[in-house]
Amino acid sequence: MPKRWRIDSLSLAGFRGIRESRTFDFHVQRTLIHGDNGTGKSTIALALHWALFGAFPEGILQNVGHKEFVPSIGTPAERTSVQVVLRDQGGSPCIVKRQGTLGAKTRLFSVQRGDVVHVDDAASVLQGVLGLDQSTFARAVLLQQGLLRSFITDDPKVRRAAMDRMIGVDDVTALYDACKPEPIARAIADARSAFAAAEAGNKANTEMLATQWENAKAIARQFGHGDADLVPSKLKALLDGVAQKITDLALRHDVKQDQLAPSALEEDLHTVGSRFRARLQSLRTASGMPKRLAELDAQRQRLVQFRKRWHDVTGECTRRGEELLAFEKACGAEERWRERHTDAQDALQRAKAAEREAHSLLSLLKDAKAIIDASAVSSCPVCEQMAAGIGPRLDARVRALATAQGDSLSRATREAEARVSELEHQLASRSKLATSAEIAAASVEDLKEKVCRLLGVVALTEDAVDLRLQAAGEECDAEVASAKERADALNDDIEAIHRALRGIETGVGGAIAKRDEIAAHEKRMKANDSSVQDAWIAELERRARSVEAIRTALHDARDSFKKAQLQNAEDRIEGFRQRLVANPMFRSMKIDVQIRNAVDDYEFMLEAGSASDPSRHKARFILSDGQTTATAMALFLGLAGSSTHNLDVLYVDDPSQALDRPSKGALAEVLAEESNLRQVIISTEDRDFIEALRNAGFTNDATVFSLENWDGTPTVSVQGQRVK
Amino acid sequence: MRVTTGLPGERISFAPRAEPPQRSACRRSALEAFQLGRAGCHGGRLKPIFEAVAKKVADDPQTARLWSALCLAYEERGAPAVVQLIRRITVVKDWEACLPKEAGTSDA
């Protein structure tokens, strides 16, 4: 026999409309709470719900904004507290206290033994104690008008949700709705189209790769590689062969190098190629061929230049000598020219002396004439001749000296000067020619010395220079030709190795890479071949069937459960309906469940007529709002009575809305009868209903709370006595 | 929240769970976890439904395991987890390997 718990008391403080601490002692018996709107009646129901579950029923608050909703205005959230004391048949208490808004730790202990046991999730433990969860509480313990209204709406979804909640399968419905096979169906369709696309792409790729494979083989053949070479195992051998060729080449050209490391299988072909090319480049450099060729070429250039210059210098020297000889042949030897120059200079001196004497005589004669004329002497002081006769002669003599004689002397002087100048010019020309010839001869000597140094000889005659230069040039040419021959041979060998390397890289490597690509492609093809694709699609279909099977099983089980629940409660529901809904036309009511678009649709169906000629009518089209409310209340009471849990309480919050007086009276009688079976708590502001309850005997032995004079906290009277 | 009880002669006979639901859910079969999950009696109330489903799908081991996994997902994180699990099985070949081991060993 499970324990049945009733509410002994409810204490609350700082909770919504009750700011100050208030305790409601229900004494585990029937209770009536009455008061005008806004005095806190519904607050008590909410406080009970909140204390037990830390949340509110759907439609009241979507479990958000507790801090705004729960605490009284001006009260800190942490001071909000609700305590419920429950007692079983033996009087043992179970005390539930919730403090703060959300997230408070839970403690569980036995009062009588004084033990304290900490439990992480006391909510589950409490549910275990009471044998009900929030959903059951909301549909089987606490009756609120909001729940009833949902049954009379025209919206089938709302009706279905209300009925599912009332029957207690709303969780199953949520699970059923979530178990949709559509994602799997979509995945199957997607997989099919993806596979089809992949298949088309694979076919095109196969053709393209086949063509590329033939091209790769053709390229390999161009490099001399047959199909047998186009495998990775051959690649190493081919590369090692190239390495050996490089080693042999170094030996042939007398180049000392470190042993070339053989290719490693894990080494990338490109890396091996780069390594081999670097070695070939270093081999070419180390062979000295390019340097030797450059040196020989420079030497050859030098010899050619020297020979050309020799020809130029000796030619110039010969030309200068011939010019000097020609000059002397034409003008005589230098000694003769010097004698003539000396003679001409003497003649010039003489002419100049004669001219100077003439000038002196002229001056003397002029002076004598002047003295004679000024002194009036009778005789010449020089020649003592008579003055009278000398004057004219002096004049004649002066004139003669100043004119013809003077001119003759001047002319003779100029002619002598011209002669001297001419001879000096001739001498200068001859000297210049001689100097040029000397310079040319010195250049020849200088170049000869250089040629000696170039050819490495001590001395050479001029005649031998050209021959030796020619011979050296010919020797150099021969050396260049020989070196070039060797360099060409080296280059040819290197080029051959390069080509072999290219053949391996481009031909063999390219073909192997293509073969790998084809293998990967075939692997992909194999992975995506029709059998794999079909297997995956089959697996998806199997999963879809599993989901569908679960869904169907869930649907069937839920339906069976609902039918059983409704069937169990049917008589009770009908009994309540007949008492609450006064309508002589309809003899019974059934809850009709129809499936429309795979969704249940509940309908209250009223049956009229006789048993032999029945007719069925939708209650919501026939009944008034009040009658529909009463019908829904009958449903609630019937189902609530069928629910099995350990909370022996029926809490009815404001049940008489939209009911007429007869219905209120019937409801009061029903609730009074129920209160003989369990603890019934009714809150109402309806005075007619209170009167009906009194008439039905509900208030006998009941605790009656009166709430009034609300000023943040209501004034509470019990049985007419004001309490704190 | 604080819950106190005074049950003569017994300590806490109604406390089958001494562990948080997530941890216990990983250690128990899915159906058991569901029955003892966050809703407490929730599973007990709906036990006939879940037992009926389990019985109906028991012949197919894969469907039975999927049902257990769905129960576990729903119990732990609600309907979105169920939707997520169904989406997952559309892409993961070995979806059972992604589940807690106990989920696939339900005796449901």
Contacts between the chains, C-beta under 8 A, distances in Angstrom:
chain1	res1	chain2	res2	distance
A	51	B	1	7.7
A	54	B	1	6.4
A	90	B	8	7.1
A	92	B	5	7.2
A	92	B	6	4.9
A	92	B	7	5.6
A	92	B	8	6.2
A	93	B	4	7.3
A	93	B	5	7.0
A	93	B	6	5.3
A	94	B	3	6.9
A	94	B	4	6.9
A	94	B	5	4.1
A	94	B	6	7.5
A	95	B	2	7.6
A	95	B	3	7.0
A	95	B	4	4.0
A	95	B	5	7.2
A	96	B	1	6.8
A	96	B	2	7.2
A	96	B	3	4.9
A	96	B	4	7.7
A	97	B	1	6.8
A	97	B	2	4.2
A	97	B	3	7.6
A	97	B	4	7.6
A	98	B	1	4.2
A	98	B	2	7.4
A	99	B	1	7.7
A	99	B	2	7.4
A	104	B	1	5.7
A	106	B	1	4.7
A	106	B	2	6.4
A	106	B	3	6.4
A	107	B	2	4.6
A	107	B	3	7.4
A	107	B	4	7.8
A	108	B	2	7.6
A	108	B	3	4.8
A	108	B	4	6.8
A	108	B	5	7.1
A	108	B	12	6.7
A	108	B	15	7.3
A	109	B	4	5.3
A	109	B	5	7.8
A	110	B	4	7.2
A	110	B	5	6.0
A	110	B	6	5.3
A	110	B	7	6.4
A	110	B	11	6.3
A	110	B	12	7.3
A	111	B	4	5.4
A	111	B	5	7.3
A	111	B	6	4.0
A	112	B	6	4.0
A	112	B	7	7.8
A	112	B	8	6.5
A	113	B	6	7.5
A	113	B	11	7.1
A	115	B	11	6.6
A	117	B	11	7.2
A	117	B	12	6.0
A	117	B	15	7.8
A	119	B	3	8.0
A	119	B	15	6.5
A	119	B	18	7.4
A	120	B	19	7.6
A	120	B	20	5.3
A	121	B	17	7.0
A	121	B	20	6.2
A	121	B	21	6.7
A	121	B	38	7.8
A	122	B	1	5.7
A	122	B	2	7.5
A	122	B	3	4.7
A	123	B	1	6.9
A	123	B	38	7.9
A	123	B	40	7.4
A	124	B	17	5.5
A	124	B	21	7.2
A	124	B	36	7.8
A	124	B	38	6.7
A	124	B	40	4.5
A	125	B	3	6.5
A	125	B	12	7.4
A	125	B	14	6.6
A	125	B	15	4.9
A	125	B	17	7.1
A	125	B	40	7.9
A	126	B	1	7.9
A	126	B	3	5.2
A	126	B	40	7.8
A	127	B	39	7.2
A	127	B	40	3.0
A	127	B	41	5.2
A	127	B	42	7.7
A	128	B	14	4.5
A	128	B	15	6.7
A	128	B	16	6.5
A	128	B	17	7.8
A	128	B	40	5.5
A	128	B	41	6.9
A	129	B	3	7.6
A	129	B	5	6.7
A	129	B	14	4.9
A	130	B	41	7.9
A	131	B	41	5.5
A	131	B	44	7.8
A	132	B	41	5.7
A	132	B	45	7.8
A	133	B	39	4.8
A	133	B	40	5.8
A	133	B	41	5.3
A	133	B	42	4.6
A	133	B	45	7.0
A	135	B	39	7.8
A	135	B	42	7.2
A	136	B	41	7.1
A	136	B	45	6.2
A	168	B	45	6.0
A	168	B	46	7.6
A	169	B	46	7.4
A	169	B	49	7.2
A	171	B	39	7.4
A	171	B	42	6.6
A	171	B	46	6.5
A	172	B	46	6.1
A	172	B	49	5.6
A	174	B	78	7.6
A	174	B	79	5.0
A	175	B	70	7.4
A	175	B	74	5.2
A	175	B	79	6.7
A	175	B	82	6.4
A	177	B	79	7.0
A	178	B	74	7.2
A	178	B	79	3.9
A	178	B	80	7.7
A	178	B	82	3.8
A	178	B	83	5.2
A	178	B	86	7.7
A	179	B	70	6.6
A	179	B	82	6.3
A	179	B	86	6.9
A	180	B	83	7.4
A	180	B	86	6.8
A	181	B	86	7.6
A	183	B	83	7.9
A	183	B	86	5.4
A	183	B	87	5.1
A	183	B	90	5.4
A	184	B	86	6.8
A	184	B	89	7.1
A	184	B	90	5.3
A	186	B	90	7.6
A	187	B	90	3.5
A	187	B	91	7.1
A	536	B	93	7.4
A	539	B	93	7.4
A	540	B	90	6.7
A	542	B	62	6.9
A	543	B	62	7.7
A	543	B	66	7.3
A	543	B	89	5.2
A	543	B	90	7.6
A	545	B	63	7.8
A	546	B	57	7.6
A	546	B	60	6.8
A	546	B	62	5.8
A	546	B	63	4.0
A	546	B	66	4.9
A	547	B	66	7.1
A	547	B	86	6.3
A	549	B	56	7.6
A	549	B	57	5.7
A	549	B	60	7.0
A	549	B	63	5.2
A	550	B	53	6.6
A	550	B	57	6.0
A	550	B	63	6.4
A	550	B	66	6.6
A	550	B	67	5.2
A	550	B	70	6.6
A	553	B	52	7.0
A	553	B	53	4.3
A	553	B	56	4.0
A	553	B	57	5.7
A	553	B	67	7.9
A	554	B	49	7.4
A	554	B	53	5.4
A	556	B	52	7.5
A	556	B	56	7.4
A	557	B	48	7.4
A	557	B	49	4.4
A	557	B	50	7.7
A	557	B	52	3.8
A	557	B	53	5.1
A	557	B	56	7.4
A	558	B	49	5.9
A	560	B	52	6.7
A	561	B	46	7.7
A	561	B	48	5.9
A	561	B	49	5.0
A	561	B	52	7.8
A	564	B	48	8.0
A	645	B	41	7.2
